[in-house]
C-alpha cells in the first residue's frame, strides 16, 4: 500500500489543455537567416500574382502609350498610324536632315499644320502631349527598369515619328535608372534624366528663334515658347505624382496606368472640343493647296532646262538636228508639264471631301475659296518662254469656277472671300454681256468694303485677345485692297464706256483677253482696229502701254496717252500708272508729280485715295544720268 502511494506521488498530474504550450523552437544561428530583399521597383516582389499583374499593366501602359504616339503623329499629318502609309520612311529619313529649313522637326509642331498663333489652345495640347511622351518612358525605366522602357522609346521614335526625342529619352532613361547614375531618392533620378530633355527642348526652341523674332508683340513670342515650358513643368509634376503614389503603395504595379490614361484623354478631349478635327484637316489642305503652297512659289528653272536640252541633243544620232529645234521641242514638253489640270483635279477632290465631312465647319467658306482659286489657276507660259520662270496665277477667272464663287458668296457674305467672289462673278457676267448683273455685284462690293482705313490704336494684349482665335481668312493672304481697287476699276469701265455705236461689245471682247497671254498686245491692237474711235480707245491704249516690256518705252507710251486722251475716263489711272512706273525706275520726284496731278485734275476719281497714300513717300535725289542708263 505504501508502495502504491509512492508510485502515485511520482506521477505527474495531467495539465489543463487551456494552459498547454508548444515547446519553444530552438534558436537558428544568425548565419543561416535569409536576407530580407528591399522593395525598390515592381519586380522586387517575386510572387506570381505580382509578376503577372506587373506584366499585364505594363502591356496596358504600352497600348495607351501607342495611342498617344498615334495621336501625336496624327496632329502632324492627319494620318493615324504612320508606318503603314506610303512615303512614311522617306519622311522619317528627312527628320535626320541637317538643314534648319526642314519642316519635319519638333519645332515645326508650333507652326504646322496648326499654328499656335492662330489656335492658342494648341499650346496646352502640345504641352500635355509632350509631357506624357517625355515622362512615361522615364517613369517606366525607374519603376520597371530600363529594358521595359525600350518599347516606349520605340513608340516615340517610330509611331510618333520623333526619333531625336527618342534618342534623347534613351539617355534620360539611362541616367534615371541605371547605376551608377540613379539615386536612392527616385525623384532626383527622374529630374536628372529630364535635364537631357530640357537641353533638347532648348535646342528646338532655338531653331524656332528666327520665327519668334518676327513678332513684335511679346504675347505672340511667349506663345512660341509656352509649349516647351508647359511640357517641362508637366513632366516634373507627372513624375512627382506617379513616384509618390508608387512609394505609397510600396511599388506595387499600377501607379502609371491611371495617370497615363488621363494624360492621353486630356489632350484628345481638349483637341476635340476646343480645336476640332476640321481645323487639322483644313490647315493641311491650306498648306498643300492654298496660296502659300509650293505651287504658287515662283522659281527659275533655267539651269535645269538647259541641262535637259543638252542631254536631249547629245542623245540624238548623227547628224544631229539644229540645237534650236531640240530646244523648241523640249520647251513644248515642259509647257505641257506646266498644265495645272492635275492640281485642279486634286484640289477639287480634296475640297469636296472636306465639305462632305465637315459641312458646318467655320472653314467651309475658306475651302470653297481654295477650290475657286484652283479652278482659275493657269500657268504663266509667257514668263516661262521669256526667262524660264515657272509661275502660276489665278486672277483671270474661268467660267468653270462660277458655281464655286456663287457658293462662296452664299455661305460667307460679308467676308473677304465674298469680296473676291463678287469681283470674279462680275467679270464672268460682263464677259457674257450681263452688264446689269455685273454692276450689281460691283456696287455691293464697293459699298461693303471700300472704306478708308482708319488709324486704330494697337489693341492691348488682353487674355481674350491673346488666347482667342484669329479670323478664318487671316492665313489666306487675300489682297482685299487690291480686290476693291480692281472692282472700282471695272465698275468705272462699265459705267462710263457704253458706246453709242458698238454698245458694250468692245468691253466684252476686252474682258476676254488675258493680260498674261503673249498675244495680249496684239489682241488689244486688233480690238482698236475692229472698233475704231470707240468709247474705250483711251482704256485700250493705256493697256497697250502697260503691256510694253521696256520700262522707258512704257513710260513714253503712257505720256502719249495723257496728251491724246485728255478727256477720257482713263486719264486718272494713266497718271497713277505713270507714278508707279517712275517709282519702279527710281524716279520718286517724278512719281510725286504724277500723283499730285490726280489730286488737282481728277479730285473726284477713286484713284485719288491711292495717289494720296503713295504720294506720302519722301522724294529722294534722282540718280545721275550715267546711273539711269543702266535702269531696266
C-alpha positions as CSV (number, residue, x, y, z in Angstrom):
1,X,0.0,0.0,0.0
2,X,2.7,2.4,0.8
3,X,4.5,1.4,-2.4
4,X,1.3,2.3,-4.4
5,X,1.1,5.6,-2.7
6,X,4.7,6.3,-3.5
7,X,4.2,5.5,-7.2
8,X,1.1,7.8,-7.4
9,X,3.1,10.6,-5.9
10,X,5.6,10.1,-8.6
11,X,3.0,10.5,-11.3
12,X,2.7,14.0,-12.9
13,X,-0.8,15.4,-12.7
14,X,-2.3,16.0,-16.2
15,X,-2.0,19.6,-17.5
16,X,-5.0,21.7,-18.3
17,X,-5.4,21.9,-22.1
18,X,-6.0,25.6,-21.9
19,X,-2.6,26.2,-20.5
20,X,-0.8,23.8,-22.7
21,X,2.1,25.5,-24.7
22,X,4.2,24.3,-27.5
23,X,7.8,23.8,-26.8
24,X,9.9,26.8,-27.9
25,X,11.8,26.2,-31.1
26,X,15.5,26.0,-30.9
27,X,17.1,29.2,-32.0
28,X,18.5,29.2,-35.5
29,X,22.0,30.5,-36.0
30,X,22.2,34.0,-37.4
31,X,24.4,32.9,-40.2
32,X,21.6,30.7,-41.6
33,X,18.9,33.5,-41.7
34,X,17.7,34.6,-45.3
35,X,18.4,38.2,-46.0
36,X,15.4,40.5,-46.5
37,X,15.2,41.8,-50.1
38,X,14.4,45.6,-50.2
39,X,11.5,46.6,-52.5
40,X,12.8,49.1,-55.0
41,X,10.6,48.5,-58.0
42,X,7.7,46.4,-59.3
43,X,10.0,43.4,-60.0
44,X,11.1,43.3,-56.3
45,X,8.0,41.2,-55.5
46,X,8.7,37.7,-56.7
47,X,5.2,36.3,-56.1
48,X,3.4,35.0,-59.2
49,X,0.4,37.3,-58.8
50,X,2.6,40.4,-58.6
51,X,4.7,39.4,-61.6
52,X,1.5,38.7,-63.6
53,X,-0.1,41.9,-62.6
54,X,3.1,43.8,-63.4
55,X,3.3,42.3,-67.0
56,X,-0.4,42.9,-67.7
57,X,-0.3,46.6,-66.5
58,X,3.0,47.2,-68.4
59,X,1.2,45.9,-71.6
60,X,-1.7,48.2,-70.8
61,X,0.6,51.1,-70.3
62,X,2.3,50.4,-73.6
63,X,-1.0,50.2,-75.5
64,X,-2.1,53.5,-74.1
65,X,1.3,55.0,-75.0
66,X,0.9,53.7,-78.6
67,X,-2.4,55.5,-78.7
68,X,-0.7,58.7,-77.5
69,X,2.0,58.3,-80.2
70,X,-0.6,57.8,-82.9
71,X,-2.3,61.0,-81.7
72,X,1.0,62.9,-81.8
73,X,1.6,61.7,-85.4
74,X,-2.0,62.5,-86.4
75,X,-1.6,66.0,-85.2
76,X,1.3,66.5,-87.7
77,X,-0.1,64.7,-90.7
78,X,-3.8,63.8,-90.3
79,X,-2.8,60.1,-90.5
80,X,-3.4,57.8,-87.6
81,X,-0.6,55.2,-87.9
82,X,2.3,56.4,-90.0
83,X,4.3,53.2,-90.8
84,X,1.5,51.7,-92.9
85,X,1.3,54.7,-95.2
86,X,3.4,55.2,-98.3
87,X,6.1,57.8,-98.0
88,X,6.5,57.3,-94.3
89,X,10.1,56.1,-94.4
90,X,11.2,58.9,-96.7
91,X,9.7,61.4,-94.3
92,X,11.3,59.6,-91.4
93,X,14.7,59.9,-93.0
94,X,14.0,63.6,-93.5
95,X,14.0,64.1,-89.8
96,X,17.7,63.5,-89.8
97,X,18.4,66.1,-92.4
98,X,20.8,68.7,-91.1
99,X,19.1,71.6,-92.9
100,X,17.4,74.0,-90.5
101,X,14.7,74.7,-93.0
102,X,13.2,71.2,-92.8
103,X,9.5,71.1,-91.7
104,X,9.9,67.7,-90.1
105,X,11.2,68.7,-86.7
106,X,10.0,69.2,-83.2
107,X,9.9,73.0,-83.6
108,X,7.7,72.6,-86.7
109,X,4.9,71.4,-84.4
110,X,4.4,75.0,-83.4
111,X,3.5,76.2,-86.9
112,X,2.4,73.1,-88.9
113,X,-0.2,72.1,-89.5
114,X,-1.8,74.1,-86.8
115,X,-0.1,77.3,-85.9
116,X,-0.2,78.1,-82.2
117,X,-0.5,81.8,-83.2
118,X,-3.8,81.0,-84.9
119,X,-5.1,78.5,-82.3
120,X,-3.6,79.2,-78.8
121,X,-5.4,76.2,-77.3
122,X,-2.8,74.1,-79.3
123,X,-0.2,75.3,-76.8
124,X,-1.9,73.4,-74.0
125,X,-2.5,70.3,-76.2
126,X,1.1,70.2,-77.3
127,X,2.4,70.8,-73.8
128,X,0.4,68.0,-72.3
129,X,1.2,65.6,-75.2
130,X,5.0,66.3,-74.9
131,X,4.9,66.0,-71.1
132,X,3.4,62.5,-71.4
133,X,5.7,61.4,-74.2
134,X,8.7,62.5,-72.1
135,X,7.8,61.5,-68.6
136,X,6.3,58.0,-69.2
137,X,9.5,56.3,-70.6
138,X,11.5,57.8,-67.7
139,X,9.0,56.5,-65.2
140,X,8.9,53.1,-66.7
141,X,12.7,52.9,-66.6
142,X,12.6,53.8,-62.9
143,X,9.7,51.5,-61.8
144,X,10.1,48.7,-64.3
145,X,13.8,49.0,-65.1
146,X,15.4,50.2,-68.3
147,X,14.7,47.2,-70.6
148,X,11.0,47.7,-70.1
149,X,11.3,51.3,-71.3
150,X,12.7,50.3,-74.7
151,X,9.3,49.6,-76.3
152,X,8.1,53.0,-75.1
153,X,11.2,54.6,-76.7
154,X,10.4,52.8,-80.0
155,X,6.9,54.3,-79.9
156,X,8.3,57.8,-79.5
157,X,10.7,57.2,-82.4
158,X,8.6,55.4,-84.9
159,X,4.9,55.8,-84.0
160,X,5.1,59.5,-83.0
161,X,7.9,59.9,-85.5
162,X,10.2,61.9,-83.2
163,X,13.4,60.0,-83.4
164,X,15.6,62.7,-82.0
165,X,13.4,62.9,-78.9
166,X,13.5,59.1,-78.6
167,X,17.3,59.3,-78.7
168,X,17.3,62.0,-76.1
169,X,14.9,60.0,-73.9
170,X,17.1,56.9,-74.2
171,X,19.9,58.9,-72.5
172,X,17.4,60.2,-70.0
173,X,16.2,56.7,-69.1
174,X,19.7,55.5,-68.6
175,X,20.6,58.4,-66.3
176,X,17.4,57.9,-64.3
177,X,17.5,54.1,-63.8
178,X,21.0,52.6,-64.5
179,X,23.8,52.5,-62.0
180,X,25.9,54.4,-61.1
181,X,23.7,57.4,-62.1
182,X,20.5,56.6,-60.2
183,X,19.9,57.9,-56.7
184,X,18.1,56.4,-53.7
185,X,15.7,59.4,-54.0
186,X,13.9,58.4,-57.2
187,X,12.5,61.8,-58.0
188,X,16.1,63.1,-58.1
189,X,16.9,60.4,-60.6
190,X,13.9,61.4,-62.7
191,X,14.9,65.1,-62.7
192,X,18.5,64.1,-63.7
193,X,17.1,62.3,-66.7
194,X,14.8,65.2,-67.5
195,X,17.9,67.5,-67.8
196,X,18.7,66.0,-71.2
197,X,15.2,66.6,-72.4
198,X,15.4,70.2,-71.2
199,X,18.5,70.7,-73.3
200,X,16.8,69.1,-76.3
201,X,13.8,71.5,-75.9
202,X,16.2,74.4,-75.6
203,X,17.8,73.4,-78.9
204,X,14.4,73.0,-80.6
205,X,13.3,76.5,-79.3
206,X,16.5,78.0,-80.8
207,X,15.6,76.6,-84.2
208,X,12.3,78.4,-83.9
209,X,14.1,81.6,-82.8
210,X,14.0,83.2,-86.2
211,X,10.3,82.8,-86.2
212,X,10.0,84.3,-82.7
213,X,11.8,87.4,-83.8
214,X,9.2,88.2,-86.5
215,X,6.6,89.0,-83.8
216,X,6.7,92.4,-82.2
217,X,4.0,91.6,-79.6
218,X,5.6,89.9,-76.6
219,X,2.5,87.9,-76.1
220,X,2.9,86.3,-79.5
221,X,6.5,85.5,-78.7
222,X,5.5,83.8,-75.5
223,X,3.1,81.6,-77.4
224,X,6.0,80.0,-79.3
225,X,7.9,79.3,-76.1
226,X,5.0,78.2,-73.9
227,X,4.7,74.6,-75.2
228,X,8.2,73.7,-74.1
229,X,7.8,75.3,-70.7
230,X,4.5,73.6,-70.2
231,X,6.0,70.2,-71.3
232,X,8.8,70.5,-68.8
233,X,6.6,71.7,-65.9
234,X,4.0,69.0,-66.7
235,X,6.7,66.3,-66.8
236,X,8.0,67.3,-63.4
237,X,4.5,67.3,-61.9
238,X,3.6,64.0,-63.5
239,X,6.7,62.2,-62.4
240,X,6.4,63.6,-58.9
241,X,2.8,62.4,-58.6
242,X,3.5,58.9,-60.0
243,X,6.6,58.3,-57.9
244,X,4.7,59.5,-54.8
245,X,1.8,57.0,-55.5
246,X,4.3,54.3,-56.2
247,X,6.0,54.9,-52.8
248,X,2.7,55.0,-51.0
249,X,1.7,51.6,-52.4
250,X,5.2,50.2,-51.8
251,X,6.0,49.9,-55.5
252,X,3.1,47.6,-56.3
253,X,2.3,47.7,-60.1
254,X,-0.4,50.0,-61.3
255,X,0.9,53.5,-60.5
256,X,1.4,54.7,-64.1
257,X,-1.7,53.4,-65.9
258,X,-4.3,55.8,-64.3
259,X,-2.3,58.9,-64.9
260,X,-1.2,57.8,-68.4
261,X,-4.9,57.3,-69.3
262,X,-5.6,60.8,-68.0
263,X,-2.6,62.3,-69.9
264,X,-3.9,60.5,-73.1
265,X,-7.5,61.5,-72.7
266,X,-6.9,65.2,-71.8
267,X,-5.1,66.3,-75.0
268,X,-7.6,64.3,-77.1
269,X,-10.6,65.8,-75.4
270,X,-9.2,69.3,-75.5
271,X,-8.5,69.0,-79.2
272,X,-11.9,67.6,-79.9
273,X,-13.9,70.2,-78.0
274,X,-11.8,73.3,-78.4
275,X,-9.9,72.8,-81.7
276,X,-11.7,70.3,-83.8
277,X,-10.7,67.8,-86.5
278,X,-11.8,70.2,-89.2
279,X,-9.1,72.6,-88.0
280,X,-6.4,70.0,-88.6
281,X,-7.6,68.9,-92.0
282,X,-8.2,72.4,-93.1
283,X,-4.7,73.5,-92.2
284,X,-3.2,70.6,-94.1
285,X,-5.4,71.4,-97.1
286,X,-4.4,75.0,-96.9
287,X,-0.7,74.1,-96.7
288,X,-0.9,71.8,-99.7
289,X,-3.3,73.7,-102.0
290,X,-3.5,77.2,-100.6
291,X,-1.8,80.4,-101.7
292,X,1.2,79.5,-99.6
293,X,1.7,76.1,-101.2
294,X,4.8,75.4,-103.2
295,X,2.8,75.6,-106.4
296,X,2.5,79.4,-106.0
297,X,6.2,79.8,-105.4
298,X,8.0,81.3,-108.3
299,X,11.1,79.5,-109.3
300,X,13.6,79.8,-112.1
301,X,14.5,76.6,-113.9
302,X,17.0,77.9,-116.5
303,X,19.8,75.6,-115.4
304,X,17.5,72.5,-115.4
305,X,16.1,73.4,-118.7
306,X,19.5,73.9,-120.4
307,X,20.7,70.6,-118.9
308,X,17.7,68.8,-120.3
309,X,18.2,70.4,-123.8
310,X,21.9,69.4,-123.8
311,X,21.1,65.8,-122.8
312,X,18.4,65.5,-125.4
313,X,20.6,67.0,-128.2
314,X,23.5,64.7,-127.3
315,X,21.3,61.7,-127.3
316,X,20.2,62.3,-130.9
317,X,22.0,60.2,-133.6
318,X,24.4,61.9,-136.1
319,X,23.8,64.1,-137.9
320,X,22.1,65.9,-135.0
321,X,19.4,68.4,-135.7
322,X,19.9,72.1,-135.0
323,X,20.0,72.8,-131.3
324,X,17.2,75.4,-131.6
325,X,14.9,72.7,-132.9
326,X,15.7,70.5,-129.9
327,X,15.2,73.4,-127.6
328,X,11.8,74.2,-129.1
329,X,10.7,70.5,-128.6
330,X,11.9,70.5,-125.0
331,X,10.1,73.8,-124.4
332,X,6.9,72.4,-125.7
333,X,7.2,69.3,-123.5
334,X,7.8,71.5,-120.4
335,X,4.9,73.7,-121.2
336,X,2.7,70.6,-121.4
337,X,4.0,69.6,-118.0
338,X,3.1,73.0,-116.6
339,X,-0.6,72.3,-117.2
340,X,-2.4,72.8,-113.9
341,X,-5.1,70.2,-114.7
342,X,-3.8,67.6,-112.2
343,X,-3.5,70.2,-109.5
344,X,-7.1,71.4,-110.2
345,X,-8.4,67.8,-110.1
346,X,-6.7,67.0,-106.8
347,X,-7.7,70.3,-105.2
348,X,-11.3,69.9,-106.2
349,X,-11.3,66.3,-104.9
350,X,-9.8,67.3,-101.5
351,X,-12.0,70.3,-101.0
352,X,-15.2,68.4,-101.9
353,X,-14.2,65.7,-99.4
354,X,-13.7,68.4,-96.7
355,X,-17.1,69.9,-97.4
356,X,-18.8,66.4,-97.1
357,X,-17.0,65.6,-93.9
358,X,-17.4,69.0,-92.2
359,X,-20.3,70.8,-93.7
360,X,-20.8,73.0,-90.6
361,X,-17.1,73.9,-90.2
362,X,-16.1,77.5,-89.8
363,X,-13.6,76.9,-92.6
364,X,-16.2,75.8,-95.2
365,X,-16.0,79.2,-96.9
366,X,-12.2,79.1,-96.9
367,X,-12.3,75.6,-98.5
368,X,-14.7,76.8,-101.2
369,X,-12.4,79.8,-101.8
370,X,-9.4,77.4,-102.3
371,X,-11.5,75.4,-104.7
372,X,-12.4,78.5,-106.7
373,X,-8.7,79.6,-106.8
374,X,-7.7,76.2,-108.1
375,X,-10.3,76.2,-110.8
376,X,-9.0,79.6,-112.0
377,X,-5.4,78.5,-111.9
378,X,-3.3,78.9,-115.1
379,X,0.4,78.5,-115.9
380,X,2.3,81.7,-117.0
381,X,3.6,80.4,-120.3
382,X,4.9,83.8,-121.3
383,X,7.1,84.0,-118.3
384,X,8.5,80.5,-119.0
385,X,9.3,81.4,-122.6
386,X,10.8,84.7,-121.6
387,X,13.2,83.8,-118.8
388,X,12.4,80.1,-117.9
389,X,10.4,81.1,-114.8
390,X,7.8,78.7,-113.5
391,X,4.8,80.6,-112.2
392,X,1.1,80.1,-111.8
393,X,-1.6,82.7,-111.4
394,X,-5.3,82.6,-110.7
395,X,-6.5,86.2,-111.1
396,X,-8.1,85.6,-114.5
397,X,-11.4,83.8,-113.7
398,X,-12.6,80.8,-115.6
399,X,-16.2,80.0,-116.4
400,X,-15.7,76.7,-114.7
401,X,-15.4,78.4,-111.3
402,X,-18.7,80.3,-111.4
403,X,-20.7,77.8,-109.3
404,X,-17.9,77.7,-106.7
405,X,-17.8,81.5,-106.4
406,X,-21.6,81.6,-106.0
407,X,-21.3,79.1,-103.1
408,X,-18.6,81.3,-101.5
409,X,-21.0,84.3,-101.8
410,X,-24.0,82.5,-100.4
411,X,-22.1,80.8,-97.5
412,X,-19.8,83.7,-96.5
413,X,-21.5,87.1,-97.1
414,X,-19.5,90.0,-95.7
415,X,-16.2,88.1,-95.6
416,X,-13.1,89.0,-97.7
417,X,-13.7,85.8,-99.6
418,X,-17.1,87.1,-100.7
419,X,-15.4,90.3,-102.0
420,X,-13.2,88.2,-104.2
421,X,-16.2,86.1,-105.3
422,X,-18.3,89.2,-106.2
423,X,-15.5,90.6,-108.3
424,X,-14.9,87.4,-110.2
425,X,-18.6,86.9,-110.7
426,X,-18.9,90.4,-112.1
427,X,-16.1,89.7,-114.6
428,X,-17.7,86.5,-115.7
429,X,-21.1,88.1,-116.1
430,X,-19.6,91.1,-118.0
431,X,-18.0,88.6,-120.4
432,X,-21.4,87.1,-121.1
433,X,-22.9,90.5,-121.7
434,X,-24.9,90.6,-118.4
435,X,-23.8,94.1,-117.6
436,X,-26.5,94.9,-115.1
437,X,-25.7,91.8,-113.1
438,X,-22.0,92.6,-113.2
439,X,-22.6,96.2,-112.0
440,X,-24.9,94.9,-109.2
441,X,-22.1,92.7,-107.9
442,X,-19.6,95.5,-108.1
443,X,-21.7,98.1,-106.4
444,X,-22.4,95.9,-103.4
445,X,-18.7,95.0,-103.2
446,X,-17.7,98.7,-103.2
447,X,-20.4,99.7,-100.7
448,X,-19.3,96.9,-98.2
449,X,-15.5,97.0,-98.5
450,X,-14.4,100.4,-99.9
451,X,-13.8,102.2,-96.7
452,X,-10.7,104.3,-95.9
453,X,-8.5,102.6,-93.3
454,X,-8.8,104.4,-90.0
455,X,-5.8,104.7,-87.8
456,X,-6.7,102.4,-84.9
457,X,-4.6,102.3,-81.8
458,X,-2.8,99.0,-81.0
459,X,-5.1,96.5,-79.2
460,X,-4.0,95.8,-75.7
461,X,-2.7,92.3,-75.1
462,X,-5.7,91.1,-73.1
463,X,-6.2,87.4,-72.2
464,X,-9.1,87.2,-74.7
465,X,-7.0,88.8,-77.4
466,X,-4.1,86.5,-76.8
467,X,-6.0,83.2,-76.4
468,X,-8.7,83.9,-78.9
469,X,-8.8,82.5,-82.4
470,X,-7.8,84.7,-85.3
471,X,-10.1,85.4,-88.2
472,X,-10.6,82.4,-90.5
473,X,-9.3,84.4,-93.6
474,X,-6.1,85.6,-91.9
475,X,-3.8,82.9,-93.4
476,X,-5.2,83.1,-96.9
477,X,-3.4,86.3,-97.8
478,X,-6.5,87.8,-99.5
479,X,-5.5,91.1,-101.2
480,X,-8.7,92.9,-100.2
481,X,-7.5,96.4,-101.0
482,X,-6.4,95.3,-104.5
483,X,-9.7,93.5,-105.0
484,X,-11.6,96.6,-104.1
485,X,-9.4,98.7,-106.4
486,X,-10.0,96.3,-109.3
487,X,-13.7,96.2,-108.6
488,X,-13.9,100.0,-108.8
489,X,-11.8,100.0,-112.0
490,X,-14.2,97.5,-113.6
491,X,-17.2,99.4,-112.3
492,X,-15.9,102.7,-113.8
493,X,-15.1,100.9,-117.1
494,X,-18.7,99.6,-117.4
495,X,-20.5,102.7,-116.2
496,X,-18.5,105.2,-118.4
497,X,-17.9,103.4,-121.6
498,X,-21.2,102.3,-123.2
499,X,-20.5,103.2,-126.8
500,X,-23.3,104.8,-128.8
501,X,-22.4,102.8,-131.8
502,X,-21.0,99.5,-130.6
503,X,-22.7,99.2,-127.2
504,X,-20.7,97.0,-124.8
505,X,-19.2,94.8,-127.5
506,X,-15.7,96.3,-127.2
507,X,-15.7,95.9,-123.4
508,X,-16.9,92.3,-123.6
509,X,-14.2,91.5,-126.0
510,X,-11.6,93.3,-123.9
511,X,-12.5,91.3,-120.8
512,X,-11.9,88.0,-122.7
513,X,-8.2,89.0,-123.2
514,X,-5.8,87.5,-120.6
515,X,-3.1,90.1,-119.7
516,X,-0.6,87.2,-119.1
517,X,-1.0,85.9,-122.7
518,X,1.9,86.5,-125.0
519,X,-0.6,87.8,-127.7
520,X,-2.2,90.3,-125.3
521,X,-0.7,93.4,-127.0
522,X,-1.6,92.1,-130.5
523,X,-5.2,91.3,-129.3
524,X,-5.5,94.9,-127.9
525,X,-4.3,96.4,-131.2
526,X,-6.8,94.2,-133.1
527,X,-9.5,95.4,-130.8
528,X,-8.7,99.0,-131.7
529,X,-8.8,98.2,-135.4
530,X,-12.1,96.4,-135.0
531,X,-13.8,99.2,-133.2
532,X,-12.2,102.5,-134.4
533,X,-12.9,105.6,-132.3
534,X,-14.8,103.6,-129.7
535,X,-15.5,104.8,-126.3
536,X,-12.8,102.6,-124.7
537,X,-10.0,103.7,-127.0
538,X,-8.2,105.5,-124.2
539,X,-8.5,102.5,-121.9
540,X,-7.1,100.1,-124.5
541,X,-4.3,102.5,-125.3
542,X,-3.3,102.5,-121.7
543,X,-3.4,98.7,-121.6
544,X,-1.1,98.6,-124.6
545,X,1.3,100.9,-122.9
546,X,1.2,98.8,-119.7
547,X,1.9,95.6,-121.6
548,X,5.1,97.0,-123.2
549,X,8.1,95.2,-121.8
550,X,10.6,98.0,-121.9
551,X,10.2,100.4,-119.0
552,X,11.3,103.6,-120.8
553,X,9.1,102.8,-123.8
554,X,6.2,102.1,-121.4
555,X,6.5,105.5,-119.8
556,X,6.7,107.2,-123.2
557,X,3.5,105.5,-124.4
558,X,1.6,106.4,-121.2
559,X,2.7,110.0,-121.6
560,X,1.3,110.0,-125.1
561,X,-2.0,108.7,-123.7
562,X,-2.2,111.7,-121.4
563,X,-1.7,114.0,-124.3
564,X,-4.1,112.3,-126.8
565,X,-6.9,111.4,-124.4
566,X,-7.2,114.4,-122.1
567,X,-11.0,114.0,-121.7
568,X,-11.0,110.2,-121.4
569,X,-12.1,108.4,-118.2
570,X,-8.8,106.6,-118.1
571,X,-6.7,109.8,-117.5
572,X,-6.6,109.4,-113.7
573,X,-5.5,105.8,-114.0
574,X,-2.9,106.8,-116.6
575,X,-1.4,109.3,-114.1
576,X,-1.4,106.7,-111.4
577,X,0.3,104.1,-113.6
578,X,2.9,106.7,-114.6
579,X,3.6,107.3,-110.9
580,X,4.1,103.5,-110.5
581,X,6.4,103.3,-113.4
582,X,8.5,106.2,-112.2
583,X,8.8,104.6,-108.7
584,X,9.9,101.3,-110.4
585,X,12.6,103.1,-112.3
586,X,13.8,105.0,-109.2
587,X,12.3,108.4,-110.0
588,X,10.3,109.3,-106.9
589,X,10.2,113.0,-107.6
590,X,8.5,112.5,-111.0
591,X,6.2,109.9,-109.4
592,X,5.0,112.5,-106.9
593,X,4.3,115.0,-109.7
594,X,2.1,112.5,-111.4
595,X,0.2,111.7,-108.2
596,X,-0.3,115.4,-107.5
597,X,-1.8,115.8,-110.9
598,X,-4.5,113.3,-110.0
599,X,-5.4,115.3,-106.9
600,X,-5.5,118.6,-108.9
601,X,-7.1,117.5,-112.2
602,X,-9.2,114.5,-111.1
603,X,-10.2,115.1,-107.5
604,X,-13.4,113.1,-107.7
605,X,-11.6,110.0,-109.1
606,X,-11.3,106.9,-106.9
607,X,-7.6,106.9,-107.9
608,X,-7.1,110.0,-105.7
609,X,-7.0,107.9,-102.5
610,X,-4.3,105.7,-103.9
611,X,-2.3,108.6,-105.1
612,X,-2.5,110.4,-101.7
613,X,-1.4,107.2,-100.0
614,X,1.6,106.7,-102.2
615,X,2.3,110.4,-102.5
616,X,3.4,110.5,-98.9
617,X,6.7,108.9,-99.9
618,X,9.5,111.3,-99.3
619,X,11.3,112.3,-102.5
620,X,14.9,111.5,-102.9
621,X,17.5,112.8,-105.2
622,X,17.2,111.1,-108.6
623,X,20.2,109.1,-109.8
624,X,22.7,110.7,-112.2
625,X,22.2,110.3,-115.9
626,X,25.0,107.8,-116.2
627,X,23.4,105.7,-113.5
628,X,20.0,106.0,-115.1
629,X,21.2,104.5,-118.3
630,X,21.6,101.2,-116.5
631,X,18.0,101.1,-115.3
632,X,15.8,98.3,-116.7
